[in-house]
Amino acid sequence: MFLLGMIVMTDGLRALTGSAVRNALMNFTHSPLSGAVTGATTTAILQSSSATTVAAVGFVSAGLIGFSEALGIIFGANIGTTITGWLVALFGFKFKLGVLALPIVLTGVVLRLFSRGRLAGIGFAIAGFGLIFVGIATMQQGMDGLQNIITPERFPSDTPVGRLQLVFIGIAITLVTQSSSAGVAAALTALYSGGINFHQAASLVIGMDVGTTVTAAMATIGGAVGSRRTGLSHVIYNLFTAMGALLLLTPFS
């Protein structure tokens, strides 16, 4: 249900701001720094780092932006994709949004059915936003029933090898769901309910960050040299950040 909410909200936002976002990516990207700001903002709006990075690959291939500017967009997209995790952490658990989300979904559906143009897109996005929190509430209820069944001891142990195994599990989750945000929400819910501990959750999220590079890598198949460089840079960047995060996990905590 969470994943459905993400898809519906993303579709609504794309319909609402799709052309504006594409124009912003091209018009406001003049340097790696401006590319990073634009990439972060675009990903926060679209709720999809994959959509932003695939767009960057396409723009480089078409010669609309340079390789260094595209790198900035990729760095920014990785920042922007954290917004969903913060929404879950700040609002999904502290407030009982499951009941409140249903009227939000209804409002969005009514707007979508009885409006046209921008209002219909806004309605679709609102409905998806509400579904996200219905999904979070449902996950919480499910995790509460599994408190004595799913425990940290059932996951790979908190050792270097165990953390590496969890990273691969995180990659697999992202490959299946095609959304690192959905995986992060599930990890946060499991952590909140005591199903996993902090180190296990962090290792899973690191793997999800690596798994999200697959879409951009696939978009480079058969592309020009610039597009392949851009997609490969996305993979390399996320691999380096994953290794850094794993090494710093113990001192950080």
C-alpha positions as CSV (number, residue, x, y, z in Angstrom):
1,M,0.0,0.0,0.0
2,F,2.9,2.3,0.7
3,L,4.4,1.5,-2.7
4,L,1.0,2.2,-4.3
5,G,0.9,5.5,-2.6
6,M,4.4,6.4,-3.8
7,I,3.4,5.5,-7.4
8,V,0.1,7.4,-7.3
9,M,1.7,10.5,-5.7
10,T,4.6,10.4,-8.2
11,D,2.3,10.1,-11.2
12,G,0.2,13.0,-9.9
13,L,3.2,15.2,-9.3
14,R,4.7,14.3,-12.8
15,A,1.4,15.3,-14.4
16,L,1.3,18.5,-12.5
17,T,4.9,19.6,-12.8
18,G,6.5,17.2,-15.4
19,S,7.3,19.8,-18.1
20,A,8.2,22.4,-15.5
21,V,10.6,20.0,-13.8
22,R,12.3,19.1,-17.1
23,N,12.7,22.7,-18.0
24,A,14.1,23.5,-14.5
25,L,16.7,20.7,-14.8
26,M,17.9,22.2,-18.1
27,N,17.5,26.0,-17.3
28,F,18.9,26.0,-13.8
29,T,21.8,23.6,-14.3
30,H,24.8,25.8,-15.2
31,S,27.4,24.3,-12.9
32,P,27.9,21.2,-10.7
33,L,26.7,23.2,-7.6
34,S,23.5,24.5,-9.3
35,G,23.0,21.0,-10.7
36,A,23.1,19.6,-7.2
37,V,20.5,22.1,-5.9
38,T,18.3,21.5,-8.9
39,G,18.7,17.7,-8.6
40,A,17.8,17.7,-4.9
41,T,14.8,20.0,-5.4
42,T,13.5,18.0,-8.4
43,T,13.8,14.7,-6.5
44,A,12.0,16.1,-3.5
45,I,9.2,17.1,-5.8
46,L,9.0,14.0,-7.9
47,Q,9.8,11.6,-5.0
48,S,12.0,9.6,-7.3
49,S,15.8,9.8,-7.6
50,S,15.6,7.3,-10.4
51,A,13.4,9.7,-12.5
52,T,15.9,12.5,-11.9
53,T,19.0,10.5,-12.7
54,V,17.4,8.9,-15.8
55,A,16.5,12.5,-17.0
56,A,20.1,13.6,-16.4
57,V,21.4,10.7,-18.5
58,G,19.0,11.6,-21.3
59,F,19.9,15.3,-21.2
60,V,23.7,14.4,-21.5
61,S,23.0,12.0,-24.3
62,A,21.0,14.8,-26.2
63,G,23.8,17.3,-25.6
64,L,21.5,19.6,-23.5
65,I,23.8,19.7,-20.5
66,G,27.5,18.7,-19.9
67,F,28.9,15.8,-18.0
68,S,30.0,17.8,-14.9
69,E,26.6,19.5,-14.6
70,A,24.9,16.0,-14.8
71,L,27.2,14.8,-11.9
72,G,25.8,17.7,-9.8
73,I,22.3,16.6,-10.6
74,I,23.1,13.0,-9.5
75,F,24.7,14.2,-6.2
76,G,21.6,16.4,-5.5
77,A,19.2,13.5,-6.4
78,N,20.8,11.4,-3.6
79,I,20.1,14.2,-1.1
80,G,16.5,14.8,-2.4
81,T,15.6,11.1,-2.1
82,T,16.0,11.3,1.7
83,I,12.9,13.4,2.0
84,T,10.5,10.4,2.2
85,G,12.5,8.9,5.0
86,W,12.3,12.1,7.0
87,L,8.5,12.3,6.4
88,V,8.1,8.8,7.7
89,A,10.4,9.4,10.7
90,L,9.0,12.8,11.7
91,F,5.3,12.3,11.0
92,G,4.6,8.6,10.4
93,F,5.3,7.5,13.9
94,K,4.7,10.5,16.1
95,F,1.2,11.2,14.9
96,K,-1.5,8.6,14.3
97,L,-1.9,9.5,10.7
98,G,-3.6,6.3,9.6
99,V,-7.1,7.5,10.4
100,L,-6.4,11.1,9.4
101,A,-5.0,9.9,6.0
102,L,-8.3,8.4,4.9
103,P,-10.1,11.8,4.5
104,I,-7.0,13.0,2.7
105,V,-7.3,10.1,0.2
106,L,-11.0,10.9,-0.2
107,T,-10.3,14.5,-0.9
108,G,-7.7,13.6,-3.5
109,V,-10.0,11.1,-5.2
110,V,-12.9,13.6,-5.3
111,L,-10.6,16.2,-6.9
112,R,-9.3,13.6,-9.4
113,L,-12.8,12.5,-10.4
114,F,-14.6,15.8,-10.6
115,S,-11.8,18.2,-11.8
116,R,-9.7,18.6,-14.9
117,G,-6.2,19.9,-15.6
118,R,-4.0,21.0,-12.7
119,L,-6.7,20.3,-10.1
120,A,-7.0,16.7,-11.2
121,G,-3.2,16.3,-10.9
122,I,-3.2,17.9,-7.5
123,G,-6.0,15.5,-6.4
124,F,-4.0,12.5,-7.7
125,A,-0.9,13.7,-5.7
126,I,-3.0,14.3,-2.5
127,A,-4.5,10.8,-2.8
128,G,-1.1,9.2,-3.2
129,F,0.2,11.3,-0.2
130,G,-2.6,10.0,2.0
131,L,-2.1,6.4,0.8
132,I,1.6,6.6,1.9
133,F,0.5,7.2,5.5
134,V,-2.2,4.6,5.3
135,G,0.6,2.2,4.2
136,I,2.8,3.2,7.1
137,A,0.0,2.7,9.6
138,T,-0.7,-0.7,8.1
139,M,3.0,-1.7,8.3
140,Q,3.1,-0.6,11.9
141,Q,0.1,-2.8,12.8
142,G,1.7,-5.7,11.0
143,M,5.0,-5.3,12.7
144,D,3.3,-5.0,16.1
145,G,1.9,-8.5,15.6
146,L,5.3,-9.9,14.7
147,Q,7.2,-8.4,17.7
148,N,8.1,-11.8,19.2
149,I,8.6,-13.5,15.8
150,I,10.8,-11.0,13.9
151,T,13.6,-10.0,16.2
152,P,17.2,-8.7,15.7
153,E,18.5,-12.2,16.3
154,R,16.7,-13.5,13.2
155,F,18.6,-11.1,10.9
156,P,22.4,-11.4,10.1
157,S,24.4,-10.6,13.3
158,D,25.9,-7.1,13.9
159,T,29.4,-8.1,12.6
160,P,31.3,-6.9,9.5
161,V,30.1,-9.9,7.6
162,G,26.6,-9.6,8.9
163,R,26.4,-6.0,7.9
164,L,27.6,-6.8,4.4
165,Q,24.8,-9.5,4.2
166,L,22.3,-6.9,5.2
167,V,23.6,-4.5,2.5
168,F,22.9,-7.2,-0.1
169,I,19.5,-7.7,1.3
170,G,18.8,-4.0,1.0
171,I,20.0,-4.1,-2.6
172,A,17.6,-7.0,-3.3
173,I,14.7,-5.2,-1.7
174,T,15.2,-2.1,-3.9
175,L,15.5,-4.3,-7.0
176,V,12.2,-5.9,-6.2
177,T,10.2,-2.8,-5.2
178,Q,12.1,-0.4,-7.6
179,S,11.9,2.2,-4.8
180,S,14.5,2.8,-2.2
181,S,12.0,5.0,-0.4
182,A,9.6,2.1,0.2
183,G,12.5,0.0,1.5
184,V,13.6,2.8,3.9
185,A,10.0,3.2,5.2
186,A,9.9,-0.6,5.9
187,A,13.3,-0.5,7.6
188,L,12.2,2.5,9.8
189,T,8.9,0.7,10.7
190,A,10.8,-2.5,11.6
191,L,13.2,-0.4,13.7
192,Y,10.4,1.5,15.4
193,S,8.7,-1.8,16.4
194,G,11.9,-3.4,17.6
195,G,12.1,-6.0,14.8
196,I,15.7,-4.9,14.0
197,N,18.2,-2.7,15.7
198,F,19.8,0.5,14.5
199,H,23.0,-1.0,13.0
200,Q,20.9,-3.5,11.1
201,A,18.5,-0.8,9.8
202,A,21.4,1.4,8.8
203,S,23.1,-1.5,6.9
204,L,19.8,-2.2,5.0
205,V,19.4,1.5,4.0
206,I,23.0,1.5,2.7
207,G,22.2,-1.4,0.5
208,M,19.0,0.3,-0.7
209,D,21.0,3.3,-1.7
210,V,23.2,1.1,-3.9
211,G,20.2,-0.8,-5.3
212,T,18.7,2.5,-6.6
213,T,21.5,2.8,-9.1
214,V,20.3,-0.1,-11.3
215,T,17.6,2.0,-13.1
216,A,20.1,4.7,-14.2
217,A,22.6,2.0,-15.2
218,M,19.9,0.3,-17.4
219,A,19.1,3.7,-19.0
220,T,22.6,4.0,-20.3
221,I,22.5,0.7,-22.4
222,G,23.1,1.6,-26.0
223,G,23.5,5.3,-25.2
224,A,26.3,7.7,-26.2
225,V,29.6,8.0,-24.3
226,G,28.4,10.9,-22.2
227,S,25.3,9.1,-21.1
228,R,27.2,6.0,-20.2
229,R,29.7,8.1,-18.2
230,T,26.8,9.7,-16.3
231,G,25.1,6.4,-15.5
232,L,28.4,4.8,-14.4
233,S,29.3,7.8,-12.3
234,H,26.0,7.4,-10.5
235,V,26.9,3.8,-9.7
236,I,30.5,4.6,-8.6
237,Y,29.3,7.5,-6.4
238,N,26.8,5.4,-4.6
239,L,29.3,2.5,-4.1
240,F,31.8,4.9,-2.6
241,T,29.2,6.5,-0.3
242,A,28.1,3.0,0.7
243,M,31.6,1.9,1.6
244,G,32.2,5.1,3.5
245,A,28.9,4.7,5.4
246,L,29.8,1.1,6.4
247,L,33.2,2.1,7.6
248,L,31.8,5.1,9.6
249,L,28.8,3.3,11.0
250,T,30.4,2.2,14.3
251,P,32.2,5.5,15.1
252,F,29.1,7.4,14.0
253,S,26.8,5.5,16.3
